Amino acid sequence: MTHPANMNMRLILFGAQLLIGNDDFSDCAGTGYTWSQIGSQLNVHEELAVLKAVILNRQGHKFNIPYVPKSTYLGGKAVR
């Protein structure tokens, strides 16, 4: 059985892949935007933008990631 935290992180990573296109993300990241600005530009939460960078780094990109959000990062935020 998969641990709930691992399952939650898998779902969040899936959401990052689904909601944020690789080209859109790369365009924003190439402008020198902060993570908050990238999230705002792409209409996603900042942590989701950071996780998209994690995914792309696993595919060979070299984004400078300041931190990796925990699997519970949305726990205290209202999602609408």
KOLRORO-339651 format. One record per residue: residue in one letter; z, x, y of N, C-alpha, C, O, CB in turn. Coordinates in steps of 0.1 Angstrom, whole numbers, padded with zeros to 4 digits. Atoms other than C-alpha are relative to their C-alpha. Glycine has a CB too. Example, Ala and Ser with C-alpha at 12.3 -4.5 7.8 and 13.67 -1.06 7.14 Angstrom:
REM KOLRORO-339651
- A / 0000 / 0009 / -0012 / 0078 / 0123 / -0045 / 0000 / 0009 / 0012 / 0007 / 0019 / 0012 / 0012 / -0010 / 0000
- S / 0000 / -0009 / -0011 / 0071 / 0137 / -0011 / 0008 / -0008 / 0011 / 0009 / -0003 / 0022 / -0014 / 0004 / 0005
//
This chain:
REM KOLRORO-339651
- M / 0000 / 0008 / -0012 / 0000 / 0000 / 0000 / 0000 / 0009 / 0012 / 0007 / 0019 / 0013 / 0012 / -0010 / 0000
- T / 0001 / -0008 / -0013 / -0009 / 0013 / 0035 / 0012 / -0003 / 0009 / 0016 / -0015 / 0010 / -0013 / -0003 / 0007
- H / -0012 / 0001 / -0010 / 0020 / 0019 / 0059 / -0005 / -0008 / 0012 / -0016 / -0006 / 0017 / 0005 / 0014 / 0004
- P / 0004 / 0008 / -0012 / 0019 / -0006 / 0088 / -0005 / 0008 / 0012 / -0014 / 0004 / 0019 / 0011 / -0010 / 0004
- A / 0004 / -0008 / -0011 / 0017 / 0021 / 0114 / -0014 / 0006 / -0002 / -0022 / 0006 / 0007 / 0010 / 0011 / 0003
- N / 0013 / -0006 / 0003 / -0013 / 0037 / 0097 / -0011 / -0011 / 0001 / -0021 / -0009 / 0006 / 0000 / 0006 / -0014
- M / 0009 / 0011 / -0001 / -0030 / 0003 / 0094 / -0003 / -0004 / 0014 / -0014 / -0006 / 0018 / 0005 / -0012 / -0008
- N / 0001 / 0003 / -0014 / -0023 / -0004 / 0130 / -0009 / 0010 / 0007 / -0018 / 0006 / 0015 / 0014 / -0001 / 0007
- M / 0008 / -0010 / -0006 / -0038 / 0029 / 0141 / -0015 / -0001 / -0004 / -0024 / 0001 / 0004 / 0005 / 0014 / -0003
- R / 0014 / 0002 / 0004 / -0069 / 0023 / 0120 / -0007 / -0012 / 0007 / -0018 / -0011 / 0011 / 0000 / -0003 / -0016
- L / 0006 / 0011 / -0007 / -0074 / -0011 / 0136 / -0003 / 0004 / 0015 / -0013 / -0001 / 0020 / 0010 / -0012 / 0000
- I / 0002 / -0004 / -0014 / -0070 / 0004 / 0171 / -0012 / 0010 / 0001 / -0020 / 0008 / 0010 / 0013 / 0007 / 0005
- L / 0012 / -0009 / 0000 / -0095 / 0032 / 0163 / -0013 / -0008 / -0002 / -0023 / -0005 / 0004 / 0001 / 0011 / -0011
- F / 0012 / 0009 / 0002 / -0119 / 0005 / 0150 / -0004 / -0007 / 0013 / -0015 / -0008 / 0017 / 0003 / -0010 / -0011
- G / 0003 / 0006 / -0013 / -0115 / -0013 / 0183 / -0006 / 0009 / 0010 / -0015 / 0005 / 0018 / 0013 / -0006 / 0005
- A / 0006 / -0010 / -0010 / -0122 / 0018 / 0203 / -0015 / 0002 / -0003 / -0023 / 0003 / 0006 / 0008 / 0013 / -0001
- Q / 0014 / -0002 / 0004 / -0154 / 0023 / 0183 / -0008 / -0012 / 0004 / -0020 / -0011 / 0008 / -0001 / 0003 / -0015
- L / 0007 / 0012 / -0003 / -0164 / -0013 / 0187 / -0002 / -0003 / 0014 / -0013 / -0007 / 0019 / 0007 / -0012 / -0007
- L / 0000 / 0004 / -0015 / -0156 / -0018 / 0224 / -0007 / 0011 / 0009 / -0012 / 0007 / 0019 / 0013 / -0002 / 0004
- I / 0004 / -0011 / -0009 / -0167 / 0016 / 0238 / -0012 / 0007 / -0006 / -0011 / 0013 / -0017 / 0011 / 0010 / 0003
- G / 0012 / -0007 / 0005 / -0203 / 0029 / 0233 / 0002 / 0015 / 0003 / 0007 / 0019 / 0013 / -0012 / -0006 / 0007
- N / -0001 / -0014 / -0001 / -0206 / 0066 / 0228 / -0007 / 0005 / 0013 / -0001 / 0014 / 0020 / -0007 / 0007 / -0012
- D / 0007 / -0004 / -0012 / -0232 / 0070 / 0256 / 0008 / -0004 / 0013 / 0009 / 0004 / 0022 / -0014 / -0006 / 0000
- D / -0008 / 0004 / -0011 / -0211 / 0049 / 0280 / 0012 / 0009 / 0003 / 0015 / 0013 / 0014 / 0004 / -0015 / -0002
- F / -0012 / -0008 / -0001 / -0180 / 0069 / 0273 / -0004 / 0014 / 0005 / 0002 / 0019 / 0014 / 0007 / 0001 / -0013
- S / 0005 / -0014 / -0004 / -0199 / 0103 / 0276 / -0004 / 0000 / 0015 / -0001 / 0010 / 0022 / -0011 / 0005 / -0009
- D / 0004 / 0000 / -0014 / -0214 / 0092 / 0309 / 0012 / 0000 / 0010 / 0012 / 0007 / 0020 / -0008 / -0013 / 0003
- C / -0013 / 0001 / -0009 / -0179 / 0083 / 0324 / 0007 / 0014 / -0001 / 0012 / 0019 / 0009 / 0008 / -0011 / -0005
- A / -0007 / -0012 / 0002 / -0163 / 0114 / 0309 / -0007 / 0012 / 0008 / 0000 / 0021 / 0012 / 0002 / 0004 / -0015
- G / 0007 / -0010 / -0007 / -0190 / 0136 / 0324 / 0001 / 0000 / 0015 / -0004 / 0010 / 0022 / -0014 / 0000 / -0004
- T / -0001 / 0002 / -0014 / -0183 / 0124 / 0359 / 0013 / 0007 / 0006 / 0015 / 0008 / 0018 / 0000 / -0014 / 0005
- G / -0013 / -0006 / -0005 / -0148 / 0141 / 0361 / 0010 / -0011 / 0003 / 0021 / -0008 / 0009 / -0003 / 0008 / 0012
- Y / -0010 / 0011 / -0002 / -0130 / 0107 / 0361 / 0013 / 0004 / -0008 / 0013 / 0011 / -0017 / -0006 / -0013 / -0005
- T / -0013 / -0001 / 0008 / -0093 / 0106 / 0350 / -0001 / -0010 / -0011 / -0011 / -0018 / -0012 / 0012 / -0003 / 0010
- W / 0000 / 0009 / 0011 / -0085 / 0088 / 0318 / 0002 / -0015 / 0005 / -0004 / -0024 / -0001 / 0011 / 0003 / -0010
- S / -0002 / 0013 / -0005 / -0073 / 0058 / 0338 / -0013 / -0005 / 0006 / -0016 / -0017 / 0005 / 0011 / 0000 / 0011
- Q / 0013 / 0004 / -0005 / -0106 / 0057 / 0357 / -0011 / -0003 / -0010 / -0019 / -0013 / -0009 / -0005 / 0011 / 0010
- I / 0009 / 0002 / 0011 / -0126 / 0060 / 0325 / 0003 / -0014 / -0006 / -0006 / -0022 / -0008 / 0001 / 0011 / -0010
- G / -0003 / 0013 / 0005 / -0107 / 0030 / 0311 / -0004 / -0011 / 0009 / -0009 / -0021 / 0004 / 0015 / 0000 / -0003
- S / 0004 / 0011 / -0010 / -0112 / 0010 / 0342 / -0015 / -0002 / 0001 / -0019 / -0014 / 0001 / 0006 / 0004 / 0014
- Q / 0015 / 0000 / 0000 / -0149 / 0018 / 0343 / -0005 / -0008 / -0012 / -0015 / -0015 / -0011 / -0006 / 0014 / 0002
- L / 0005 / 0006 / 0013 / -0153 / 0007 / 0307 / 0007 / -0013 / -0004 / 0005 / -0019 / -0014 / 0002 / 0010 / -0011
- N / -0007 / 0012 / 0002 / -0130 / -0023 / 0310 / 0009 / 0000 / -0013 / 0010 / -0010 / -0020 / -0009 / -0012 / -0001
- V / -0010 / -0001 / 0011 / -0105 / -0011 / 0284 / 0012 / 0007 / 0005 / 0013 / 0013 / 0016 / -0006 / 0008 / -0012
- H / -0012 / -0006 / -0004 / -0070 / 0002 / 0285 / -0001 / 0016 / -0001 / -0009 / 0020 / -0009 / 0012 / -0004 / -0010
- E / 0001 / -0014 / -0001 / -0065 / 0039 / 0293 / 0001 / 0007 / -0014 / -0006 / 0016 / -0017 / 0010 / 0006 / 0010
- E / -0003 / -0006 / 0013 / -0051 / 0047 / 0259 / -0012 / -0002 / -0010 / -0014 / 0006 / -0019 / 0013 / -0006 / -0006
- L / 0011 / 0002 / 0008 / -0081 / 0032 / 0242 / -0012 / 0010 / 0003 / -0019 / 0014 / -0006 / -0005 / -0015 / 0001
- A / 0010 / -0010 / -0004 / -0104 / 0055 / 0262 / 0004 / 0014 / -0006 / -0005 / 0021 / -0010 / -0001 / 0001 / 0015
- V / -0004 / -0013 / 0005 / -0083 / 0085 / 0251 / -0003 / 0000 / -0015 / -0007 / 0010 / -0021 / 0016 / 0002 / 0002
- L / 0003 / 0001 / 0015 / -0086 / 0073 / 0214 / -0015 / 0001 / -0002 / -0019 / 0007 / -0013 / 0006 / -0013 / -0005
- K / 0015 / -0002 / 0001 / -0124 / 0071 / 0219 / -0003 / 0015 / 0000 / -0012 / 0020 / -0007 / -0008 / -0008 / 0010
- A / 0002 / -0015 / -0001 / -0123 / 0108 / 0229 / 0005 / 0007 / -0013 / -0002 / 0016 / -0017 / 0008 / 0005 / 0012
- V / -0004 / -0006 / 0013 / -0103 / 0116 / 0198 / -0010 / -0002 / -0011 / -0013 / 0007 / -0018 / 0014 / -0007 / -0005
- I / 0010 / 0003 / 0009 / -0129 / 0099 / 0177 / -0012 / 0009 / 0002 / -0018 / 0015 / -0008 / -0005 / -0015 / 0000
- L / 0011 / -0008 / -0003 / -0157 / 0117 / 0194 / 0002 / 0015 / -0002 / -0007 / 0022 / -0007 / -0005 / -0002 / 0015
- N / -0004 / -0014 / 0003 / -0139 / 0151 / 0191 / -0001 / 0002 / -0015 / -0005 / 0013 / -0019 / 0014 / 0003 / 0005
- R / 0001 / -0002 / 0015 / -0137 / 0145 / 0153 / -0015 / 0001 / -0004 / -0018 / 0006 / -0015 / 0006 / -0012 / -0007
- Q / 0014 / -0001 / 0003 / -0175 / 0142 / 0155 / -0007 / 0012 / 0006 / -0019 / 0013 / 0005 / -0007 / -0013 / 0005
- G / 0005 / -0012 / -0005 / -0179 / 0175 / 0172 / 0000 / 0002 / 0015 / -0004 / 0013 / 0020 / -0014 / 0002 / -0005
- H / 0000 / -0001 / -0014 / -0175 / 0168 / 0209 / 0012 / 0008 / 0004 / 0021 / 0011 / -0004 / 0001 / -0014 / 0007
- K / -0011 / -0009 / -0004 / -0151 / 0189 / 0230 / 0007 / -0006 / 0013 / 0008 / 0000 / 0023 / -0005 / 0014 / 0004
- F / -0007 / 0006 / -0011 / -0132 / 0164 / 0253 / 0014 / 0005 / 0000 / 0021 / 0007 / -0010 / 0000 / -0015 / -0002
- N / -0014 / -0005 / -0002 / -0099 / 0177 / 0267 / 0009 / -0012 / 0000 / 0010 / -0020 / 0009 / 0001 / 0008 / 0014
- I / -0009 / 0011 / 0002 / -0073 / 0152 / 0254 / 0014 / 0004 / 0004 / 0019 / 0013 / -0003 / -0002 / -0006 / -0014
- P / -0014 / -0004 / -0004 / -0039 / 0153 / 0272 / 0010 / -0004 / -0010 / 0021 / 0002 / -0011 / 0003 / -0006 / 0013
- Y / -0010 / 0005 / 0009 / -0021 / 0133 / 0245 / -0007 / -0010 / -0009 / -0018 / -0014 / -0006 / 0012 / -0007 / 0007
- V / 0006 / 0010 / 0009 / -0028 / 0110 / 0215 / 0010 / -0011 / 0000 / 0022 / -0010 / -0004 / -0002 / 0006 / -0014
- P / -0009 / 0012 / 0000 / -0013 / 0075 / 0219 / 0005 / -0003 / -0014 / -0002 / -0001 / -0024 / -0006 / -0012 / 0006
- K / -0006 / 0004 / 0013 / 0010 / 0063 / 0191 / -0007 / -0013 / -0004 / -0013 / -0020 / 0004 / 0015 / -0002 / 0001
- S / 0006 / 0012 / 0005 / -0001 / 0035 / 0169 / 0006 / -0013 / 0006 / 0000 / -0024 / 0004 / 0001 / -0001 / -0015
- T / -0007 / 0012 / -0005 / 0023 / 0011 / 0187 / -0002 / 0000 / 0016 / 0005 / -0007 / 0022 / 0014 / 0001 / -0003
- Y / 0001 / 0000 / -0015 / 0010 / 0018 / 0223 / -0002 / -0013 / 0006 / 0002 / -0015 / 0018 / -0011 / 0009 / 0003
- L / 0001 / 0013 / -0006 / 0001 / -0018 / 0228 / 0012 / -0009 / -0002 / 0012 / -0020 / 0003 / -0012 / -0007 / -0006
- G / -0011 / 0008 / 0003 / 0034 / -0030 / 0216 / 0007 / -0007 / 0011 / 0012 / -0018 / 0010 / 0010 / 0008 / -0008
- G / -0007 / 0005 / -0011 / 0050 / -0035 / 0250 / -0009 / -0006 / 0011 / -0005 / -0010 / 0022 / 0008 / 0010 / 0006
- K / 0010 / 0005 / -0011 / 0018 / -0046 / 0269 / -0005 / -0014 / -0004 / -0007 / -0017 / -0015 / -0011 / 0010 / 0001
- A / 0006 / 0014 / 0002 / 0005 / -0081 / 0273 / -0015 / 0002 / -0002 / -0022 / 0009 / 0006 / 0003 / -0009 / 0013
- V / 0014 / -0001 / 0003 / -0029 / -0084 / 0258 / -0006 / -0014 / 0002 / -0001 / -0024 / -0004 / -0003 / 0005 / -0014
- R / 0006 / 0014 / -0002 / -0051 / -0113 / 0270 / -0015 / 0001 / -0002 / -0022 / -0009 / -0001 / 0002 / -0004 / 0015
//
